[in-house]
Amino acid sequence: MVTLQGEPFFFEGLSHDFGNDERWDIIMQDIPIPTEETNYCYSLHKVPDGATRYYITGDTPNVDNELVHHLVVYGCFGGSPFTEEEAQRLQDGAICEYAMGRCNSFIAEWAPGNRGRAFQANMGLPMGSEVELEYLLLEVHYDNPRGLEGETDSSGLTLYYSEEDKEIEIGLFATGDFQPEDSLWAIPPGDPFHLYEINCTPECMEKGLDEDITIIAAGYHMHGTGTQMELGIIRDGEEVEKFHTMKYYDFNYQPFFSNEGNDETWRSIDNQMLV
């Protein structure tokens, strides 16, 4: 079952008080930024020792250079997917080439306009050996169109976490077009408004979800071309609910939108899809 729930976050950014929660800085270590226009750099981080299960309670961004386009922290379920040599390189510094491996589960992310998140006290995102999540991979996308030389960066995210059990376990569900090379799409010349619809079909939902979920918030990311985006649900061929519509997308304003005040319950994932 897919359910909507409101008020999941406090949008207080760095001013929020995380109480006695531990903090974990997942950052680049003063790495040189490549001079190419677009680059993705990666570093590997092991979950702190001390417990077999922690709960992430929030995150705040640490952006050190204006060339940072966005940040993502991925989870590496099932252990490190890298060779010992690769893992050492990723932990000692960073690799500025594709290095995701099996680390493809979203844990946290930042884009301009996002001030960070603090989950409600009864919510947490699990990590640790008990859930087979012992490594996190930081990805930083650098946008350097002027080819600036000599730039360095120590950007990343601070994760707040606790050993305290949480009533509600949360996670991130990503939907959209990852644009494989053989299916790139283009906007026709002179078209003032081009609609592109992405459907996560019932078959897709069944592969990604094996239990009921509650949607508490949504975030949108369209780089610099998109102007509007919405997330909704189709059941039996008919759209039955709009979760949220972003009518005026701006790259410099990409916060998460909570579902405050909406208590609509979405039915079983059978025969339904997200759009």
C-alpha positions in Angstrom: 0.0 0.0 0.0 1.2 3.5 -0.8 0.2 6.1 1.8 0.7 9.8 2.1 1.9 11.3 5.4 2.5 15.0 6.3 5.1 17.0 8.2 8.1 14.6 7.9 10.8 17.3 8.0 11.9 20.4 9.8 13.6 22.6 7.2 16.0 24.3 9.5 19.2 23.5 7.8 22.3 24.1 9.9 20.3 25.8 12.7 18.4 22.7 13.6 19.3 21.1 16.9 20.0 17.4 16.5 20.3 16.9 20.3 22.6 14.0 21.2 22.8 12.5 17.8 26.2 11.7 16.4 27.5 13.5 13.3 29.4 12.1 10.4 31.1 14.3 7.9 31.1 12.7 4.5 33.2 15.1 2.4 35.9 15.3 -0.3 39.4 15.8 1.1 40.6 19.0 -0.6 40.6 17.4 -4.1 41.6 19.2 -7.3 38.6 19.9 -9.5 39.1 18.8 -13.1 39.2 21.5 -15.7 36.7 19.7 -18.0 33.2 21.2 -18.1 31.4 18.2 -16.5 32.9 15.8 -14.1 31.8 13.3 -11.4 34.1 12.5 -8.5 33.7 9.8 -5.9 35.0 8.9 -2.5 34.1 5.9 -0.3 33.2 6.1 3.4 32.8 3.2 5.9 29.9 3.4 8.4 31.3 4.2 11.9 32.1 1.2 14.2 30.3 0.7 17.5 26.9 -0.7 16.6 25.4 -3.1 14.0 22.5 -0.8 13.2 22.2 3.0 13.2 19.5 5.3 12.1 20.2 8.4 10.0 18.1 11.2 11.5 18.9 14.0 9.1 21.6 15.7 7.0 23.0 19.1 6.2 25.1 20.3 3.3 28.7 21.4 3.3 29.3 23.1 0.0 32.9 24.4 -0.4 33.1 25.5 -4.0 30.6 27.3 -6.4 31.5 24.8 -9.1 29.6 22.1 -7.2 26.5 21.2 -9.3 25.0 18.7 -6.8 25.9 16.0 -4.2 24.6 12.5 -3.7 25.4 9.9 -1.0 24.7 6.4 -2.3 24.4 3.2 -0.2 26.6 0.2 -1.1 24.4 -2.7 0.0 26.1 -6.1 0.4 29.5 -4.7 1.2 32.1 -2.8 -0.9 31.7 -3.5 -4.6 35.3 -2.4 -5.2 38.6 -4.3 -5.3 40.9 -3.7 -2.4 43.0 -1.3 -4.5 40.0 0.7 -5.7 38.5 0.9 -2.2 41.8 2.2 -0.9 42.0 4.9 -3.6 38.4 5.9 -2.9 39.0 6.1 0.9 42.4 7.9 0.6 41.1 10.6 -1.8 38.8 10.5 -4.7 38.4 9.1 -8.2 37.1 11.5 -10.9 35.7 8.8 -13.2 32.7 6.6 -13.1 33.0 4.5 -9.9 29.5 3.6 -8.7 29.5 -0.2 -8.9 26.6 -1.5 -6.9 26.4 1.7 -4.8 23.2 2.8 -6.4 20.7 3.3 -3.5 20.0 7.0 -2.6 20.8 7.9 1.0 21.1 11.7 0.9 21.5 14.4 -1.7 21.9 18.1 -2.1 21.2 20.6 -4.9 21.0 24.4 -4.8 18.1 25.6 -2.6 18.2 22.5 -0.4 19.1 23.5 3.2 19.1 20.0 4.7 16.6 17.7 6.4 15.8 16.7 10.0 13.3 13.8 10.2 10.7 13.5 12.9 11.9 11.9 16.1 10.2 8.6 15.4 11.7 8.2 11.9 15.2 7.1 10.8 17.0 5.6 7.8 18.8 2.4 8.8 22.5 1.7 8.1 25.1 -0.7 9.4 26.1 -4.4 9.2 22.7 -5.6 10.4 21.0 -4.2 7.2 24.1 -5.0 5.0 24.9 -1.3 4.5 28.4 -0.7 5.7 29.8 1.6 3.0 28.5 4.9 1.6 29.7 6.5 -1.7 29.9 10.2 -2.1 29.3 11.6 -5.6 30.0 15.2 -6.4 29.1 16.6 -9.8 31.3 19.5 -10.8 30.3 22.0 -13.5 33.3 24.0 -14.7 32.2 25.6 -18.1 35.1 28.1 -17.9 37.7 25.5 -17.4 39.1 27.1 -14.3 42.4 25.7 -13.1 43.8 25.3 -9.6 40.3 24.9 -8.0 40.0 22.5 -5.0 37.0 21.2 -3.1 36.1 19.7 0.3 32.3 19.6 -0.2 30.0 16.9 1.1 27.2 16.2 3.5 27.0 15.8 7.3 24.8 12.9 8.3 23.3 12.8 11.8 22.7 9.4 13.3 21.6 7.5 16.4 21.6 4.0 17.9 18.1 4.7 19.2 15.4 2.4 17.7 13.0 4.2 15.4 9.3 3.4 15.1 9.3 4.2 11.3 12.1 3.2 9.0 12.4 5.4 5.9 14.2 5.3 2.6 14.4 7.0 -0.8 12.6 5.8 -3.9 13.9 7.3 -7.2 11.8 7.4 -10.4 12.7 9.1 -13.7 14.6 8.6 -16.9 18.3 7.7 -16.5 18.7 8.1 -20.2 20.6 5.1 -21.4 22.7 5.9 -24.5 20.4 4.1 -26.9 17.2 6.0 -25.8 18.2 9.7 -25.5 15.3 12.1 -26.1 15.3 15.6 -27.5 13.1 18.7 -27.6 11.9 19.4 -31.2 13.3 22.7 -32.6 11.1 25.7 -32.0 8.8 23.8 -29.6 7.8 26.3 -26.9 6.6 23.6 -24.5 7.5 19.9 -24.7 5.9 17.4 -22.4 7.9 14.3 -21.5 6.1 11.7 -19.4 7.9 8.9 -17.5 5.9 6.0 -16.1 7.0 3.6 -13.4 4.8 0.7 -14.4 3.2 -1.9 -12.0 5.8 -4.4 -13.1 8.5 -1.8 -12.2 6.8 -1.1 -8.8 6.7 -4.7 -7.9 10.4 -5.2 -8.6 11.3 -2.1 -6.4 8.8 -2.5 -3.6 7.9 -5.6 -1.8 5.8 -4.0 1.0 3.5 -1.1 1.7 5.1 2.4 1.7 4.1 5.8 2.8 5.2 8.8 0.7 6.2 11.7 3.0 8.0 14.0 0.6 9.3 14.5 -2.9 12.2 16.3 -4.5 12.7 17.2 -8.2 15.9 17.5 -10.2 15.9 18.6 -13.9 19.3 20.4 -14.4 18.8 23.6 -16.4 16.3 22.7 -19.1 13.1 21.6 -17.3 10.5 24.2 -16.2 7.8 22.2 -14.6 7.4 18.7 -13.0 4.8 16.8 -11.2 4.4 13.4 -9.5 1.1 11.5 -9.6 -0.4 8.1 -9.5 -2.3 6.2 -12.2 -4.6 3.3 -11.3 -6.4 1.1 -13.9 -5.4 3.6 -16.6 -6.8 6.7 -14.8 -4.9 9.3 -12.9 -6.3 9.3 -9.4 -4.0 11.5 -7.4 -1.4 14.2 -7.8 1.2 14.1 -5.1 2.8 17.4 -5.9 3.2 19.8 -8.8 6.2 22.1 -9.2 4.9 24.8 -11.5 8.0 27.0 -11.6 11.2 24.9 -11.5 14.4 26.8 -10.8 17.8 25.1 -10.7 18.8 27.4 -7.8 15.7 26.3 -5.7 15.5 22.5 -5.3 14.1 21.8 -1.8 12.2 18.7 -0.7 8.4 19.2 -0.5 6.6 17.5 2.3 3.1 16.2 2.0 1.8 18.1 5.0 -2.0 18.0 5.4 -2.7 15.3 2.8 -4.0 12.1 4.4 -5.1 10.4 1.2 -4.3 6.7 1.2 -3.1 5.2 -2.1 -4.1 1.6 -2.6 -2.0 -1.5 -3.2 0.8 -1.3 -5.7 -1.0 -3.9 -7.8 -2.2 -2.4 -11.1 -1.0 1.1 -10.4 2.0 3.2 -11.5 3.8 6.4 -10.6 4.1 9.2 -13.2 
